[in-house]
Structures are given as C-alpha cells and as structure tokens.
Amino acid sequence: MVDAVVFDLDGVLIDSEPVWEQVRRAYVAEAGGRWLPDSQRRLMGMSTSEWARYLSRELGVGRPPEVVAAEVIDRMAARYAEELPLLPGAVEAVRRTAGQWPLGLASSSPPRLIRTVLETTGLAPRFAVTMSTEEVSCGKPAPDVYLAVAGKLGVAPGTCVAIEDSSNGLRAAHTAGMRVVAVPQHAYPPEPDALALADQVLAGLDELTVEVLRGGPVLR
C-alpha cells in the first residue's frame, strides 16, 4: 500500500549537482582552499550546516561556516535566476504523481532554494510538505528528513515511496523504512552498495508512472 510519495530535489527534479560542484569548487579555490578528489561525493546529501563546516574546516576556506553558507547560497540563487536546470520529465512526473497521492519533498537544499525551484516551476501547490535537512538534526545518509516528512504527512514511513538519486539519499530513504525508487544520474552515479538498496531503478522520470509507484514493473 502506498500512502504518500516523497521526492528528493537535487538530482531528481533539477540537475543541480553540476551547479553545486561548480559553485563550491570555485568558492573554495577563490578562498585559497583545496578541493579534494572525493569532495563532491562526500558533499551530496549533507545539510547546509554540515557542508559549510566541511568547506570551512576540511577544505581550508577558513571563514566561519555561517558566512560560507550564506555566500555559497547567494551564488546558487544567482545561478538559478539565470537558468533553472530542470531535469526532463520532472514537472510531468510530479503532476501525475500528485494526482494519486499526497507528496512530500525531502531535500538537502536550503529552504530558500527549495522555494525558488518550486515557485519558478509552479509545483509548490503540488507538495503537501516540503522540508530541508536544515530543519532536522542530521543530513542524509541519516534518515531524519524522511522521517520528519512522513510525520508531517501523517503517514507511516513504510507506506511511503521515496524517489532518490544519490548514494546518501538512497541510504537515508532506505534507513527510514521507505520503499525506494532510484533515478540515478550518469554524471554522479550512486555507489553500487547504495544502489542495491533501491527496490526499483529507473532510467529517467518518464518511467516514474503510477503503476511503477504501486510496485509494478517498469515498461521499456
């Protein structure tokens, strides 16, 4: 039984991971820090406070985390104002899903950027609950944000389907007890052990049909 569907945002509805990487990588370089080979993988799923501390302390930015967060988010907002990197089929997938179940959004993006995306796309009314990992104790791969969204929706986590793409997101949704549908991005593929946690793996959002969300097969 499915009582609700919970979407991730970055990498699921918008192709924002390349933008986040470009913005944060440039920010670190300008501050005299050093970007590490595994930095992007580690950052995916972190809450704002977590990645701001990571840039400040681990990557050598040397500015207070709250300053790092504000400056990076400003740059991201400016990039979104230039062009919102919507993924193919995102708006349609949300609309057809919202016609069947209440929707939640469990995102690692800050609330400011979540609002920007949902208002720009006109999708804000489709979501009954939206939450950022800023609003819970720990970011992904901890299950906190998924559990909080299910609680606000008034449903058991085990009756929710989560739509995810990243390793940390897949782990978070699985640990929360949700059925997990993975829509991996080729540029930032999840680790094999994380992908193995998904109940279904789709090639794109066009395959995210009502039948698939109910547990049916993917028709290709």
Backbone as CSV, one residue per row, in Angstrom:
resi,resn,N_x,N_y,N_z,CA_x,CA_y,CA_z,C_x,C_y,C_z
1,MET,0.838,-1.189,0.000,0.000,0.000,0.000,0.875,1.243,0.000
2,VAL,0.512,2.218,-0.810,1.230,3.481,-0.878,0.318,4.584,-0.340
3,ASP,0.789,5.303,0.683,0.025,6.406,1.249,0.557,7.764,0.827
4,ALA,1.838,7.818,0.416,2.434,9.092,0.022,3.706,8.829,-0.771
5,VAL,4.100,9.829,-1.548,5.339,9.763,-2.324,6.203,10.947,-1.913
6,VAL,7.478,10.667,-1.660,8.406,11.707,-1.198,9.540,11.843,-2.209
7,PHE,9.658,13.015,-2.791,10.707,13.299,-3.767,11.918,13.942,-3.103
8,ASP,13.089,13.586,-3.589,14.288,14.388,-3.390,14.222,15.519,-4.419
9,LEU,15.062,16.529,-4.284,15.064,17.643,-5.228,16.300,17.614,-6.128
10,ASP,17.471,17.785,-5.522,18.711,17.861,-6.298,19.046,16.510,-6.914
11,GLY,19.175,16.499,-8.228,19.493,15.265,-8.931,18.291,14.448,-9.310
12,VAL,17.111,14.802,-8.775,15.871,14.096,-9.122,14.971,14.992,-9.965
13,LEU,14.696,16.195,-9.462,13.850,17.120,-10.210,14.669,18.181,-10.955
14,ILE,15.796,18.552,-10.395,16.669,19.510,-11.077,18.088,18.958,-11.154
15,ASP,18.746,19.262,-12.245,20.113,18.797,-12.481,21.078,19.779,-11.829
16,SER,21.007,19.847,-10.518,21.726,20.879,-9.783,23.096,20.456,-9.276
17,GLU,23.372,19.153,-9.254,24.663,18.729,-8.708,25.842,19.347,-9.466
18,PRO,25.797,19.438,-10.819,26.909,20.121,-11.500,27.027,21.583,-11.086
19,VAL,25.890,22.236,-10.838,25.921,23.641,-10.434,26.516,23.773,-9.035
20,TRP,26.049,22.923,-8.110,26.626,22.933,-6.758,28.131,22.697,-6.815
21,GLU,28.563,21.730,-7.618,30.001,21.443,-7.680,30.763,22.638,-8.237
22,GLN,30.282,23.220,-9.326,30.965,24.373,-9.919,31.052,25.531,-8.936
23,VAL,29.938,25.835,-8.274,29.897,26.975,-7.355,30.810,26.737,-6.151
24,ARG,30.706,25.558,-5.542,31.505,25.323,-4.335,32.983,25.144,-4.671
25,ARG,33.260,24.500,-5.794,34.665,24.323,-6.190,35.323,25.692,-6.426
26,ALA,34.617,26.578,-7.141,35.155,27.920,-7.408,35.314,28.714,-6.107
27,TYR,34.356,28.575,-5.219,34.402,29.282,-3.939,35.608,28.844,-3.122
28,VAL,35.837,27.541,-3.075,36.986,27.017,-2.334,38.288,27.534,-2.940
29,ALA,38.394,27.510,-4.255,39.614,27.972,-4.925,39.871,29.456,-4.650
30,GLU,38.809,30.270,-4.731,38.953,31.714,-4.501,39.397,32.009,-3.076
31,ALA,39.004,31.155,-2.145,39.362,31.356,-0.735,40.727,30.770,-0.395
32,GLY,41.401,30.169,-1.374,42.714,29.594,-1.132,42.689,28.206,-0.545
33,GLY,41.514,27.539,-0.621,41.408,26.173,-0.113,41.779,25.148,-1.165
34,ARG,41.540,23.891,-0.856,41.908,22.811,-1.773,40.762,21.827,-1.905
35,TRP,40.239,21.684,-3.117,39.174,20.732,-3.418,39.783,19.335,-3.515
36,LEU,39.182,18.362,-2.847,39.716,17.002,-2.805,38.992,16.100,-3.804
37,PRO,39.626,15.007,-4.230,39.008,14.128,-5.228,37.639,13.587,-4.826
38,ASP,37.417,13.380,-3.529,36.132,12.820,-3.093,35.193,13.869,-2.513
39,SER,35.516,15.157,-2.692,34.716,16.207,-2.057,33.267,16.190,-2.518
40,GLN,33.030,16.125,-3.826,31.652,16.171,-4.309,30.841,14.985,-3.800
41,ARG,31.441,13.803,-3.822,30.725,12.620,-3.338,30.365,12.787,-1.868
42,ARG,31.274,13.315,-1.081,31.004,13.485,0.347,29.951,14.560,0.607
43,LEU,29.942,15.593,-0.229,29.025,16.710,-0.019,27.575,16.364,-0.344
44,MET,27.359,15.447,-1.261,25.998,15.137,-1.702,25.176,14.564,-0.545
45,GLY,24.141,15.278,-0.168,23.280,14.844,0.927,23.520,15.572,2.235
46,MET,24.674,16.255,2.362,24.927,16.989,3.599,23.931,18.136,3.758
47,SER,23.592,18.434,4.997,22.781,19.617,5.270,23.642,20.863,5.101
48,THR,23.005,22.024,5.095,23.736,23.276,4.903,24.816,23.468,5.962
49,SER,24.463,23.244,7.220,25.461,23.427,8.280,26.611,22.446,8.148
50,GLU,26.298,21.219,7.691,27.342,20.204,7.544,28.304,20.551,6.410
51,TRP,27.762,20.936,5.229,28.697,21.229,4.139,29.434,22.546,4.354
52,ALA,28.809,23.490,5.040,29.510,24.741,5.327,30.693,24.498,6.255
53,ARG,30.515,23.642,7.261,31.637,23.288,8.144,32.715,22.549,7.371
54,TYR,32.293,21.666,6.465,33.258,20.886,5.678,34.123,21.812,4.815
55,LEU,33.491,22.765,4.114,34.254,23.701,3.300,35.169,24.559,4.172
56,SER,34.640,25.004,5.306,35.399,25.885,6.182,36.611,25.187,6.788
57,ARG,36.399,23.976,7.272,37.450,23.321,8.063,38.253,22.289,7.281
58,GLU,37.564,21.456,6.528,38.251,20.367,5.831,38.916,20.828,4.524
59,LEU,38.284,21.767,3.833,38.815,22.206,2.531,39.585,23.508,2.624
60,GLY,39.729,24.048,3.818,40.630,25.175,4.023,40.104,26.532,3.633
61,VAL,38.788,26.706,3.598,38.241,28.026,3.266,38.567,29.035,4.372
62,GLY,38.500,28.590,5.618,38.948,29.440,6.714,38.019,30.566,7.102
63,ARG,36.782,30.553,6.599,35.793,31.540,7.018,34.782,30.849,7.919
64,PRO,34.073,31.585,8.767,33.067,30.943,9.630,32.039,30.201,8.790
65,PRO,31.588,29.033,9.237,30.623,28.250,8.458,29.374,29.020,8.068
66,GLU,28.878,29.900,8.955,27.669,30.643,8.618,27.915,31.627,7.473
67,VAL,29.137,32.145,7.382,29.497,33.028,6.264,29.614,32.210,4.979
68,VAL,30.251,31.056,5.078,30.387,30.163,3.922,29.010,29.807,3.370
69,ALA,28.107,29.413,4.243,26.769,29.018,3.809,26.062,30.160,3.098
70,ALA,26.071,31.343,3.698,25.362,32.482,3.105,25.934,32.844,1.747
71,GLU,27.260,32.839,1.626,27.881,33.255,0.368,27.659,32.230,-0.741
72,VAL,27.747,30.963,-0.407,27.524,29.923,-1.413,26.061,29.903,-1.851
73,ILE,25.145,30.014,-0.920,23.720,30.009,-1.265,23.376,31.220,-2.134
74,ASP,23.974,32.365,-1.856,23.768,33.537,-2.715,24.193,33.237,-4.150
75,ARG,25.310,32.576,-4.286,25.801,32.244,-5.632,24.881,31.239,-6.319
76,MET,24.390,30.276,-5.563,23.461,29.308,-6.143,22.168,29.983,-6.586
77,ALA,21.646,30.882,-5.777,20.419,31.598,-6.128,20.620,32.409,-7.402
78,ALA,21.793,33.009,-7.541,22.081,33.776,-8.751,22.127,32.880,-9.980
79,ARG,22.694,31.705,-9.833,22.742,30.756,-10.961,21.336,30.303,-11.338
80,TYR,20.500,30.014,-10.346,19.125,29.594,-10.621,18.329,30.706,-11.292
81,ALA,18.651,31.962,-10.933,17.955,33.090,-11.553,18.294,33.198,-13.033
82,GLU,19.512,32.789,-13.386,19.929,32.800,-14.792,19.240,31.677,-15.560
83,GLU,19.249,30.486,-14.979,18.639,29.319,-15.628,18.396,28.229,-14.592
84,LEU,17.175,27.752,-14.536,16.842,26.664,-13.616,17.060,25.339,-14.345
85,PRO,17.964,24.495,-13.845,18.320,23.270,-14.572,17.342,22.108,-14.341
86,LEU,16.107,22.272,-14.795,15.109,21.220,-14.627,15.505,19.964,-15.399
87,LEU,15.277,18.822,-14.806,15.534,17.560,-15.494,14.345,17.193,-16.379
88,PRO,14.592,16.507,-17.487,13.495,16.117,-18.388,12.432,15.296,-17.656
89,GLY,11.182,15.680,-17.852,10.072,14.929,-17.283,9.760,15.247,-15.844
90,ALA,10.500,16.204,-15.229,10.313,16.465,-13.798,8.924,17.001,-13.482
91,VAL,8.507,18.027,-14.196,7.208,18.642,-13.918,6.085,17.642,-14.157
92,GLU,6.167,16.904,-15.239,5.127,15.928,-15.561,5.068,14.814,-14.519
93,ALA,6.235,14.364,-14.049,6.266,13.296,-13.043,5.595,13.738,-11.749
94,VAL,5.876,14.969,-11.331,5.254,15.482,-10.108,3.749,15.612,-10.294
95,ARG,3.323,16.144,-11.425,1.893,16.353,-11.648,1.104,15.047,-11.658
96,ARG,1.624,14.029,-12.363,0.832,12.794,-12.419,0.862,12.059,-11.078
97,THR,1.953,12.207,-10.317,2.012,11.570,-9.006,1.079,12.270,-8.019
98,ALA,1.052,13.602,-8.095,0.187,14.370,-7.193,-1.290,14.096,-7.438
99,GLY,-1.614,13.578,-8.621,-2.998,13.224,-8.900,-3.460,11.972,-8.180
100,GLN,-2.495,11.250,-7.579,-2.820,9.986,-6.915,-2.554,9.982,-5.410
101,TRP,-1.511,10.682,-4.978,-1.108,10.635,-3.566,-0.662,12.012,-3.083
102,PRO,-0.685,12.221,-1.766,-0.039,13.422,-1.224,1.475,13.320,-1.426
103,LEU,2.092,14.460,-1.702,3.529,14.477,-1.985,4.295,15.209,-0.898
104,GLY,5.484,14.692,-0.626,6.430,15.366,0.244,7.724,15.623,-0.508
105,LEU,8.502,16.556,-0.027,9.822,16.841,-0.586,10.823,16.801,0.553
106,ALA,11.859,15.967,0.418,12.898,15.823,1.434,14.225,16.179,0.786
107,SER,14.687,17.398,1.008,15.819,17.922,0.250,16.973,18.343,1.146
108,SER,18.170,18.243,0.589,19.348,18.771,1.274,19.568,20.240,0.952
109,SER,18.819,20.783,0.010,18.936,22.202,-0.307,18.357,23.051,0.823
110,PRO,18.845,24.282,0.981,18.256,25.177,1.987,16.857,25.605,1.569
111,PRO,16.015,25.982,2.518,14.643,26.373,2.193,14.541,27.453,1.122
112,ARG,15.468,28.399,1.119,15.438,29.477,0.116,15.493,28.915,-1.297
113,LEU,16.368,27.941,-1.533,16.489,27.378,-2.882,15.326,26.445,-3.206
114,ILE,14.810,25.741,-2.213,13.622,24.909,-2.432,12.464,25.781,-2.902
115,ARG,12.241,26.891,-2.205,11.156,27.797,-2.601,11.358,28.326,-4.012
116,THR,12.588,28.691,-4.332,12.876,29.213,-5.674,12.501,28.205,-6.751
117,VAL,12.900,26.960,-6.559,12.619,25.920,-7.563,11.120,25.679,-7.686
118,LEU,10.443,25.492,-6.567,9.025,25.142,-6.616,8.155,26.293,-7.113
119,GLU,8.521,27.512,-6.757,7.744,28.659,-7.239,8.002,28.922,-8.717
120,THR,9.247,28.776,-9.151,9.575,29.005,-10.560,8.888,27.993,-11.461
121,THR,8.812,26.752,-11.021,8.193,25.691,-11.830,6.684,25.626,-11.675
122,GLY,6.132,26.332,-10.694,4.702,26.251,-10.428,4.290,24.992,-9.695
123,LEU,5.276,24.269,-9.135,4.983,22.987,-8.478,4.703,23.119,-6.983
124,ALA,4.867,24.311,-6.417,4.697,24.459,-4.971,3.360,23.918,-4.467
125,PRO,2.229,24.181,-5.156,0.945,23.680,-4.637,0.804,22.159,-4.679
126,ARG,1.665,21.497,-5.431,1.566,20.035,-5.550,2.112,19.310,-4.325
127,PHE,2.926,20.001,-3.533,3.568,19.357,-2.385,2.863,19.736,-1.092
128,ALA,2.399,18.722,-0.378,1.746,18.954,0.910,2.761,19.328,1.979
129,VAL,3.968,18.780,1.881,5.031,19.023,2.864,6.350,19.177,2.133
130,THR,7.108,20.196,2.466,8.479,20.328,1.975,9.388,20.562,3.170
131,MET,10.514,19.857,3.191,11.456,20.019,4.291,12.880,19.995,3.779
132,SER,13.703,20.796,4.422,15.143,20.820,4.173,15.845,20.102,5.313
133,THR,17.015,19.550,5.020,17.793,18.936,6.101,18.273,19.990,7.105
134,GLU,18.150,21.282,6.756,18.431,22.332,7.738,17.470,22.251,8.924
135,GLU,16.314,21.632,8.702,15.262,21.620,9.715,15.290,20.382,10.600
136,VAL,16.270,19.508,10.396,16.393,18.303,11.211,17.815,18.215,11.771
137,SER,18.041,17.242,12.614,19.335,17.159,13.308,20.486,16.793,12.382
138,CYS,20.264,15.830,11.485,21.344,15.334,10.637,20.893,15.254,9.180
139,GLY,21.822,15.536,8.284,21.546,15.398,6.860,21.647,13.954,6.415
140,LYS,21.358,13.717,5.155,21.481,12.378,4.585,22.962,11.966,4.630
141,PRO,23.306,10.712,4.923,22.501,9.497,4.861,21.668,9.183,6.101
142,ALA,21.668,10.042,7.097,20.753,9.832,8.223,19.314,9.940,7.710
143,PRO,18.387,9.210,8.295,17.006,9.188,7.797,16.142,10.342,8.283
144,ASP,16.726,11.267,9.038,15.946,12.276,9.762,14.937,13.019,8.898
145,VAL,15.374,13.520,7.747,14.477,14.353,6.944,13.320,13.533,6.381
146,TYR,13.581,12.280,6.018,12.500,11.430,5.510,11.501,11.086,6.608
147,LEU,11.994,10.804,7.782,11.091,10.506,8.892,10.249,11.735,9.252
148,ALA,10.879,12.908,9.192,10.149,14.138,9.518,9.062,14.428,8.488
149,VAL,9.365,14.211,7.216,8.365,14.443,6.172,7.185,13.485,6.339
150,ALA,7.471,12.213,6.584,6.396,11.246,6.792,5.534,11.654,7.989
151,GLY,6.184,12.109,9.057,5.439,12.540,10.225,4.514,13.706,9.930
152,LYS,4.999,14.679,9.170,4.166,15.841,8.822,3.046,15.458,7.860
153,LEU,3.285,14.443,7.026,2.235,13.954,6.136,1.205,13.122,6.885
154,GLY,1.566,12.662,8.081,0.654,11.856,8.883,0.556,10.419,8.417
155,VAL,1.660,9.907,7.830,1.661,8.530,7.337,2.867,7.784,7.901
156,ALA,2.798,6.469,7.900,3.923,5.657,8.342,5.006,5.654,7.264
157,PRO,6.276,5.736,7.635,7.340,5.711,6.630,7.268,4.487,5.719
158,GLY,6.843,3.364,6.272,6.772,2.140,5.482,5.726,2.153,4.392
159,THR,4.830,3.144,4.414,3.817,3.256,3.353,4.166,4.372,2.369
160,CYS,5.395,4.877,2.458,5.858,5.924,1.544,6.801,5.340,0.500
161,VAL,6.786,5.946,-0.673,7.776,5.652,-1.705,8.659,6.879,-1.841
162,ALA,9.973,6.691,-1.768,10.932,7.785,-1.907,11.594,7.720,-3.276
163,ILE,11.775,8.895,-3.895,12.421,8.990,-5.197,13.773,9.642,-4.986
164,GLU,14.847,8.900,-5.254,16.187,9.374,-4.933,17.163,9.101,-6.067
165,ASP,18.347,9.743,-5.967,19.385,9.528,-6.979,20.761,9.258,-6.394
166,SER,21.081,9.863,-5.262,22.454,9.802,-4.748,22.634,8.679,-3.735
167,SER,23.889,8.343,-3.495,24.198,7.305,-2.506,23.631,7.661,-1.143
168,ASN,23.902,8.876,-0.674,23.437,9.266,0.653,21.922,9.366,0.713
169,GLY,21.303,9.803,-0.370,19.849,9.872,-0.404,19.208,8.499,-0.369
170,LEU,19.738,7.580,-1.141,19.222,6.211,-1.158,19.354,5.572,0.225
171,ARG,20.483,5.787,0.861,20.689,5.216,2.199,19.720,5.830,3.208
172,ALA,19.503,7.132,3.097,18.609,7.808,4.038,17.183,7.286,3.918
173,ALA,16.681,7.198,2.691,15.305,6.744,2.487,15.133,5.287,2.910
174,HIS,16.121,4.467,2.585,16.058,3.046,2.963,16.069,2.886,4.486
175,THR,16.951,3.629,5.150,17.032,3.548,6.609,15.743,4.030,7.261
176,ALA,15.061,4.969,6.599,13.778,5.454,7.121,12.678,4.406,6.998
177,GLY,12.940,3.342,6.237,11.953,2.278,6.070,11.041,2.455,4.882
178,MET,11.382,3.377,3.995,10.545,3.620,2.820,10.927,2.695,1.671
179,ARG,9.974,2.448,0.777,10.310,1.795,-0.479,11.016,2.825,-1.349
180,VAL,12.102,2.432,-1.970,12.964,3.396,-2.652,12.994,3.146,-4.155
181,VAL,12.722,4.184,-4.920,12.857,4.151,-6.368,14.036,5.046,-6.727
182,ALA,15.032,4.479,-7.389,16.236,5.218,-7.762,16.134,5.707,-9.201
183,VAL,16.527,6.968,-9.400,16.644,7.532,-10.747,18.061,8.101,-10.832
184,PRO,19.065,7.250,-11.049,20.458,7.701,-10.966,20.830,8.674,-12.083
185,GLN,21.758,9.564,-11.752,22.320,10.479,-12.739,23.672,9.936,-13.194
186,HIS,23.870,9.879,-14.499,25.094,9.270,-15.035,26.354,10.031,-14.610
187,ALA,26.260,11.354,-14.486,27.441,12.138,-14.131,27.853,11.943,-12.673
188,TYR,26.880,11.595,-11.823,27.140,11.394,-10.397,26.479,10.099,-9.951
189,PRO,26.946,8.961,-10.435,26.261,7.698,-10.136,26.396,7.311,-8.670
190,PRO,25.359,6.707,-8.118,25.461,6.228,-6.734,26.404,5.044,-6.648
191,GLU,26.928,4.823,-5.472,27.804,3.675,-5.250,26.980,2.390,-5.337
192,PRO,27.592,1.311,-5.831,26.834,0.068,-6.048,26.093,-0.428,-4.819
193,ASP,26.714,-0.321,-3.648,26.043,-0.823,-2.446,24.822,0.019,-2.100
194,ALA,24.876,1.321,-2.410,23.722,2.183,-2.166,22.619,1.910,-3.184
195,LEU,23.000,1.750,-4.433,22.005,1.471,-5.472,21.302,0.149,-5.205
196,ALA,22.012,-0.796,-4.601,21.414,-2.101,-4.296,20.286,-1.994,-3.267
197,LEU,20.196,-0.875,-2.568,19.122,-0.675,-1.594,17.809,-0.297,-2.257
198,ALA,17.866,0.130,-3.523,16.650,0.561,-4.224,15.786,-0.639,-4.586
199,ASP,14.480,-0.456,-4.466,13.542,-1.507,-4.857,13.335,-1.528,-6.362
200,GLN,13.471,-0.356,-6.992,13.370,-0.245,-8.443,14.352,0.814,-8.918
201,VAL,14.895,0.613,-10.116,15.843,1.561,-10.704,15.300,1.982,-12.059
202,LEU,15.148,3.285,-12.260,14.588,3.817,-13.493,15.665,4.519,-14.315
203,ALA,15.454,4.553,-15.607,16.378,5.247,-16.497,16.103,6.741,-16.542
204,GLY,14.904,7.147,-16.158,14.541,8.557,-16.178,13.164,8.747,-15.596
205,LEU,12.773,9.997,-15.421,11.490,10.302,-14.790,10.298,9.924,-15.651
206,ASP,10.507,9.754,-16.946,9.405,9.310,-17.801,8.912,7.926,-17.396
207,GLU,9.784,7.152,-16.756,9.413,5.807,-16.313,8.726,5.807,-14.939
208,LEU,8.655,6.970,-14.308,8.040,7.048,-12.985,6.522,7.183,-13.144
209,THR,5.890,6.064,-13.370,4.450,6.035,-13.594,3.721,5.633,-12.315
210,VAL,2.414,5.818,-12.320,1.590,5.405,-11.190,1.744,3.912,-10.949
211,GLU,1.807,3.134,-12.020,1.941,1.682,-11.901,3.262,1.297,-11.231
212,VAL,4.345,1.973,-11.608,5.649,1.698,-11.003,5.628,2.057,-9.522
213,LEU,5.031,3.181,-9.194,4.974,3.597,-7.789,4.159,2.638,-6.944
214,ARG,3.219,1.956,-7.568,2.447,0.941,-6.853,3.189,-0.396,-6.762
215,GLY,4.386,-0.457,-7.333,5.188,-1.661,-7.262,5.172,-2.496,-8.514
216,GLY,4.546,-1.993,-9.578,4.501,-2.724,-10.835,5.805,-2.661,-11.584
217,PRO,5.932,-3.423,-12.669,7.190,-3.456,-13.427,7.387,-2.186,-14.255
218,VAL,8.645,-1.926,-14.571,8.999,-0.811,-15.441,8.846,-1.293,-16.884
219,LEU,8.048,-0.575,-17.654,7.834,-0.952,-19.045,8.770,-0.144,-19.935
220,ARG,9.602,-0.872,-20.689,10.559,-0.196,-21.558,10.367,-0.679,-22.989
